[in-house]
Amino acid sequence: MPDPADQNARAHVEDAGQPQLRRRRDLRRGNGELTDAQTGIMPAVTPNPSSQPDAALPLTRRTTWAEAAAAADAAKPGVHVPAPARAPAPVEATRPDIGTSVPPAPSPFPFETDAFRRARPTRADVIADTPMPDFISSPGLFVKEQKPRPLGGFRGAIFKATGGAINLGPGAKQRQEEELGRRISRQLQGSYNTAVLSLKGGIGKTSTTVGVGLTLAEYRGDAPCAIDANPDSGDLVERALGEGIYQQSSPRTITDLLRNLDSIDSLTALARYMHHAGRLHLIAGEQDPEVSDSLTAAEYLRIRKLISAYYSVALTDCGTGVTHNAMSGILQSADNLVIAAGYAVSGAKRARSTLHWLASHGYEDLARNAIVVITDKDEVSSRVDKDAIEEHLAGICRELIAVPHDRGVADGDLVTLDVLKPETRRAYKEIAAAIVDGYR
């Protein structure tokens, strides 16, 4: 039986040239490491080449997302990637303060060429191509779109009774009214003029000018202007302000404006010759019979040129007839026409005669695009076939609009929207919308 002492001695002799290893507890790491039993120093371990990172991708800095995305896109099938070229030798930069060379930071893609770098997307390209999340790209997500509130009728009653909890939205009539308002308030580029004329007096020409002018002033962001070019002592301003208020003011007329036209170089200077019915600005006609018919076509064109510098919409009350002195200038500068007519047989025939006269005297476009307004001013009897008159005139104009009988219009006094019937106000809104529709 071998002696145990001899075995221990033999093992000691065999291991004499090898360091004796024992396991030492590393209190910092909390794990066991192999250390030299005699010196207590951890021996060097030969690294495993397979566990080392790729030498072509040095871990000097972290690869950015954009660079990784560009490299991935370049590796896709069908994408041309330049052949790897040998990376140029790094140029050492010399720090002048200490005279030592500092090697430049290695590229995360040492195989890339200049062409590859130019094709690589920039940060801005990556951001532009990245879809935005829905909660960022969807406007109005944080605020619910509010349904329009019904203003009257059954829908309005339900909305009011439930405190707004039940909102059925506006009805068809309210939607039509809102659409008229949008048409009237359409933004315009430039200045436009509408002439209101007739061949017969007393059929609603001036009341139509005032009612439509007040409606334009109510819905448009810019104030309209109405010009009284009636040679027969027109009463446009009296119908808009009331005769008492007009007489109490210093009544400046179109004649005063012409006399000082060259000195007017601003809206403030022009306002001295204007009258104001709310936001409707008016130029009064001449009241003196001796000079009322002296306005010429050239003089009207000078006034129209001045007005066009400050107003985008102008209405011209032309008076009776189409042959007085200023009429050629009015028609020459008009963008569209309103032909006043009535349900009386004579009024309807004269409206048709006016359109025929315009078409035969070089104003075919004005006649074709004219708006015929039939005002039931005298409340004709049931013997008059209103439908036949409307059908007779509708085929020779762009639009025909009927204004119902209303004492606020028929009395020949002050015209204000507040005292008019809802049907009359709606008719004036339709006329105003048709006028603005014709401004192209």
Protein Blocks (a to p, Z undefined) as FASTA:
>chain_A
ZZfklmmmmmmmmmmmpccddddddfknopacdddfklopacdddddfklpccfklccfb
ccdfklmmmmmmmmpghiacddddddddddddddfklopacdddddfblmbcfklmmmpc
cfklmmmmpccdfklmmghklpccdddddfbhjklmmmmmnnomacgbjafklmmmmmmm
mmmmpccedjdddddddfbehiopmmmmmmmmmmmmmmpmbdcddddfbfghpaklmmmn
opklmmmpccddfklmmmmmmmpcbfklmmmmpccehjaccddddfblklmmmpcfklmm
mmmmmmmmmpcbdcddebgcjkbfklmmmmmmpcbdcddddfbfklmmmmmmmmmmmmmn
opammmmmpccddddfkopafklcfklmmmmmmmmcfbdcdddddfklmnopacdfklpc
fklmmmmmmmmmmmmmmmZZ
